[in-house]
Amino acid sequence: MVKNFFPAIAIVLCLSSCSALKTLNFSNNKQAYTAPVENDIQPAKFINEISVTAPAASEKTIVRTEPAMKPKKSVSGPRLDDQATMTYEVRSTVAAPVKVENKTKAETKSAIESAAAVQFKYAVLLKTEVENLPSKSLLNIVDQWYGVRYRTGGNTKSGVDCSGFTVAVFAAAYGISLPRVSREQYRISRKISTTELQEGDLVFFNTRGSGVSHVGVYLGNNKFIHASVSRGVMVNDLFESYYAKRYLGAGRIDDKQLVSND
């Protein structure tokens, strides 16, 4: 009977140990499997909740920044809000050139007030300023002949030709006796370029197709005075079509000096 009892106890112990082992393994497997699932689900819910509320938080932040910019207007330091003051200061520095311009105008006004009638006349004829005119003495001399009619071979104020006019002007203005013929005046003069022209120089033209046949006295600003065949003593421009096509060159009589500087 004892022999039959021990095997029965052994069987019971074996069965109970297997049951315990199965229970232990099942619970351990359940914990190992379910733990990460629960941990994964909870953070996911937490993150989703944050992501939903994030836009609302950013919108509030943007709204709050608008009143934060207003205090900049009250800052007294050197900021962009002081542009009005900076602009005023820059404009004030431009006042200096304006004063210089006014001074120039004042000088011009003074020159105009002191100018004689003959200078006003030739300022218009030469299309230049009074202060840029030739000497008053030369203007007075040539103006005595202005409007005198043309006459071939003439040398008086009742009629004069081109070379007779230049002879009269040089004699009165510089005390120099020029040859009577324009071709000879060209020969004795020192040839200069058009860019070198000064008041009192001679300008020569070929109006007949046979060399030098016309002469005039240069006054400035590309203008010269001469005795024209059609209109008598008058002022013309070197670059007028008729004279530009017939222009031969310029000559200077050296050592000429005005007899009078009034």
Secondary structure as a PSIPRED ss2 file (coil, helix, strand):
# PSIPRED VFORMAT (PSIPRED V4.0)

   1 M C   1.000  0.000  0.000
   2 V H   0.000  1.000  0.000
   3 K H   0.000  1.000  0.000
   4 N H   0.000  1.000  0.000
   5 F H   0.000  1.000  0.000
   6 F H   0.000  1.000  0.000
   7 P H   0.000  1.000  0.000
   8 A H   0.000  1.000  0.000
   9 I H   0.000  1.000  0.000
  10 A H   0.000  1.000  0.000
  11 I H   0.000  1.000  0.000
  12 V H   0.000  1.000  0.000
  13 L H   0.000  1.000  0.000
  14 C H   0.000  1.000  0.000
  15 L H   0.000  1.000  0.000
  16 S H   0.000  1.000  0.000
  17 S H   0.000  1.000  0.000
  18 C H   0.000  1.000  0.000
  19 S H   0.000  1.000  0.000
  20 A H   0.000  1.000  0.000
  21 L H   0.000  1.000  0.000
  22 K H   0.000  1.000  0.000
  23 T H   0.000  1.000  0.000
  24 L H   0.000  1.000  0.000
  25 N H   0.000  1.000  0.000
  26 F H   0.000  1.000  0.000
  27 S H   0.000  1.000  0.000
  28 N H   0.000  1.000  0.000
  29 N H   0.000  1.000  0.000
  30 K H   0.000  1.000  0.000
  31 Q H   0.000  1.000  0.000
  32 A H   0.000  1.000  0.000
  33 Y H   0.000  1.000  0.000
  34 T H   0.000  1.000  0.000
  35 A H   0.000  1.000  0.000
  36 P H   0.000  1.000  0.000
  37 V H   0.000  1.000  0.000
  38 E H   0.000  1.000  0.000
  39 N H   0.000  1.000  0.000
  40 D H   0.000  1.000  0.000
  41 I H   0.000  1.000  0.000
  42 Q H   0.000  1.000  0.000
  43 P H   0.000  1.000  0.000
  44 A H   0.000  1.000  0.000
  45 K H   0.000  1.000  0.000
  46 F H   0.000  1.000  0.000
  47 I H   0.000  1.000  0.000
  48 N H   0.000  1.000  0.000
  49 E H   0.000  1.000  0.000
  50 I H   0.000  1.000  0.000
  51 S H   0.000  1.000  0.000
  52 V H   0.000  1.000  0.000
  53 T H   0.000  1.000  0.000
  54 A H   0.000  1.000  0.000
  55 P H   0.000  1.000  0.000
  56 A H   0.000  1.000  0.000
  57 A H   0.000  1.000  0.000
  58 S H   0.000  1.000  0.000
  59 E H   0.000  1.000  0.000
  60 K H   0.000  1.000  0.000
  61 T H   0.000  1.000  0.000
  62 I H   0.000  1.000  0.000
  63 V H   0.000  1.000  0.000
  64 R H   0.000  1.000  0.000
  65 T H   0.000  1.000  0.000
  66 E H   0.000  1.000  0.000
  67 P H   0.000  1.000  0.000
  68 A H   0.000  1.000  0.000
  69 M H   0.000  1.000  0.000
  70 K H   0.000  1.000  0.000
  71 P H   0.000  1.000  0.000
  72 K H   0.000  1.000  0.000
  73 K H   0.000  1.000  0.000
  74 S H   0.000  1.000  0.000
  75 V C   1.000  0.000  0.000
  76 S C   1.000  0.000  0.000
  77 G C   1.000  0.000  0.000
  78 P C   1.000  0.000  0.000
  79 R C   1.000  0.000  0.000
  80 L H   0.000  1.000  0.000
  81 D H   0.000  1.000  0.000
  82 D H   0.000  1.000  0.000
  83 Q H   0.000  1.000  0.000
  84 A H   0.000  1.000  0.000
  85 T H   0.000  1.000  0.000
  86 M H   0.000  1.000  0.000
  87 T H   0.000  1.000  0.000
  88 Y H   0.000  1.000  0.000
  89 E H   0.000  1.000  0.000
  90 V H   0.000  1.000  0.000
  91 R H   0.000  1.000  0.000
  92 S H   0.000  1.000  0.000
  93 T H   0.000  1.000  0.000
  94 V C   1.000  0.000  0.000
  95 A H   0.000  1.000  0.000
  96 A H   0.000  1.000  0.000
  97 P H   0.000  1.000  0.000
  98 V H   0.000  1.000  0.000
  99 K H   0.000  1.000  0.000
 100 V H   0.000  1.000  0.000
 101 E H   0.000  1.000  0.000
 102 N H   0.000  1.000  0.000
 103 K H   0.000  1.000  0.000
 104 T H   0.000  1.000  0.000
 105 K H   0.000  1.000  0.000
 106 A H   0.000  1.000  0.000
 107 E H   0.000  1.000  0.000
 108 T H   0.000  1.000  0.000
 109 K H   0.000  1.000  0.000
 110 S H   0.000  1.000  0.000
 111 A H   0.000  1.000  0.000
 112 I H   0.000  1.000  0.000
 113 E H   0.000  1.000  0.000
 114 S H   0.000  1.000  0.000
 115 A C   1.000  0.000  0.000
 116 A C   1.000  0.000  0.000
 117 A H   0.000  1.000  0.000
 118 V H   0.000  1.000  0.000
 119 Q H   0.000  1.000  0.000
 120 F H   0.000  1.000  0.000
 121 K H   0.000  1.000  0.000
 122 Y H   0.000  1.000  0.000
 123 A H   0.000  1.000  0.000
 124 V H   0.000  1.000  0.000
 125 L H   0.000  1.000  0.000
 126 L C   1.000  0.000  0.000
 127 K C   1.000  0.000  0.000
 128 T C   1.000  0.000  0.000
 129 E C   1.000  0.000  0.000
 130 V H   0.000  1.000  0.000
 131 E H   0.000  1.000  0.000
 132 N H   0.000  1.000  0.000
 133 L C   1.000  0.000  0.000
 134 P C   1.000  0.000  0.000
 135 S C   1.000  0.000  0.000
 136 K H   0.000  1.000  0.000
 137 S H   0.000  1.000  0.000
 138 L H   0.000  1.000  0.000
 139 L H   0.000  1.000  0.000
 140 N H   0.000  1.000  0.000
 141 I H   0.000  1.000  0.000
 142 V H   0.000  1.000  0.000
 143 D H   0.000  1.000  0.000
 144 Q C   1.000  0.000  0.000
 145 W C   1.000  0.000  0.000
 146 Y C   1.000  0.000  0.000
 147 G C   1.000  0.000  0.000
 148 V C   1.000  0.000  0.000
 149 R C   1.000  0.000  0.000
 150 Y E   0.000  0.000  1.000
 151 R C   1.000  0.000  0.000
 152 T C   1.000  0.000  0.000
 153 G C   1.000  0.000  0.000
 154 G C   1.000  0.000  0.000
 155 N E   0.000  0.000  1.000
 156 T E   0.000  0.000  1.000
 157 K C   1.000  0.000  0.000
 158 S C   1.000  0.000  0.000
 159 G E   0.000  0.000  1.000
 160 V E   0.000  0.000  1.000
 161 D C   1.000  0.000  0.000
 162 C H   0.000  1.000  0.000
 163 S H   0.000  1.000  0.000
 164 G H   0.000  1.000  0.000
 165 F H   0.000  1.000  0.000
 166 T H   0.000  1.000  0.000
 167 V H   0.000  1.000  0.000
 168 A H   0.000  1.000  0.000
 169 V H   0.000  1.000  0.000
 170 F H   0.000  1.000  0.000
 171 A H   0.000  1.000  0.000
 172 A H   0.000  1.000  0.000
 173 A H   0.000  1.000  0.000
 174 Y H   0.000  1.000  0.000
 175 G C   1.000  0.000  0.000
 176 I C   1.000  0.000  0.000
 177 S C   1.000  0.000  0.000
 178 L C   1.000  0.000  0.000
 179 P C   1.000  0.000  0.000
 180 R C   1.000  0.000  0.000
 181 V C   1.000  0.000  0.000
 182 S H   0.000  1.000  0.000
 183 R H   0.000  1.000  0.000
 184 E H   0.000  1.000  0.000
 185 Q H   0.000  1.000  0.000
 186 Y H   0.000  1.000  0.000
 187 R H   0.000  1.000  0.000
 188 I H   0.000  1.000  0.000
 189 S C   1.000  0.000  0.000
 190 R E   0.000  0.000  1.000
 191 K E   0.000  0.000  1.000
 192 I E   0.000  0.000  1.000
 193 S C   1.000  0.000  0.000
 194 T H   0.000  1.000  0.000
 195 T H   0.000  1.000  0.000
 196 E H   0.000  1.000  0.000
 197 L C   1.000  0.000  0.000
 198 Q C   1.000  0.000  0.000
 199 E C   1.000  0.000  0.000
 200 G C   1.000  0.000  0.000
 201 D C   1.000  0.000  0.000
 202 L E   0.000  0.000  1.000
 203 V E   0.000  0.000  1.000
 204 F E   0.000  0.000  1.000
 205 F E   0.000  0.000  1.000
 206 N C   1.000  0.000  0.000
 207 T C   1.000  0.000  0.000
 208 R C   1.000  0.000  0.000
 209 G C   1.000  0.000  0.000
 210 S C   1.000  0.000  0.000
 211 G C   1.000  0.000  0.000
 212 V C   1.000  0.000  0.000
 213 S C   1.000  0.000  0.000
 214 H E   0.000  0.000  1.000
 215 V E   0.000  0.000  1.000
 216 G E   0.000  0.000  1.000
 217 V E   0.000  0.000  1.000
 218 Y E   0.000  0.000  1.000
 219 L E   0.000  0.000  1.000
 220 G E   0.000  0.000  1.000
 221 N C   1.000  0.000  0.000
 222 N C   1.000  0.000  0.000
 223 K E   0.000  0.000  1.000
 224 F E   0.000  0.000  1.000
 225 I E   0.000  0.000  1.000
 226 H E   0.000  0.000  1.000
 227 A E   0.000  0.000  1.000
 228 S E   0.000  0.000  1.000
 229 V C   1.000  0.000  0.000
 230 S C   1.000  0.000  0.000
 231 R C   1.000  0.000  0.000
 232 G E   0.000  0.000  1.000
 233 V E   0.000  0.000  1.000
 234 M E   0.000  0.000  1.000
 235 V E   0.000  0.000  1.000
 236 N E   0.000  0.000  1.000
 237 D E   0.000  0.000  1.000
 238 L C   1.000  0.000  0.000
 239 F C   1.000  0.000  0.000
 240 E C   1.000  0.000  0.000
 241 S H   0.000  1.000  0.000
 242 Y H   0.000  1.000  0.000
 243 Y H   0.000  1.000  0.000
 244 A H   0.000  1.000  0.000
 245 K H   0.000  1.000  0.000
 246 R H   0.000  1.000  0.000
 247 Y E   0.000  0.000  1.000
 248 L E   0.000  0.000  1.000
 249 G E   0.000  0.000  1.000
 250 A E   0.000  0.000  1.000
 251 G E   0.000  0.000  1.000
 252 R E   0.000  0.000  1.000
 253 I C   1.000  0.000  0.000
 254 D C   1.000  0.000  0.000
 255 D C   1.000  0.000  0.000
 256 K C   1.000  0.000  0.000
 257 Q C   1.000  0.000  0.000
 258 L C   1.000  0.000  0.000
 259 V C   1.000  0.000  0.000
 260 S C   1.000  0.000  0.000
 261 N C   1.000  0.000  0.000
 262 D C   1.000  0.000  0.000
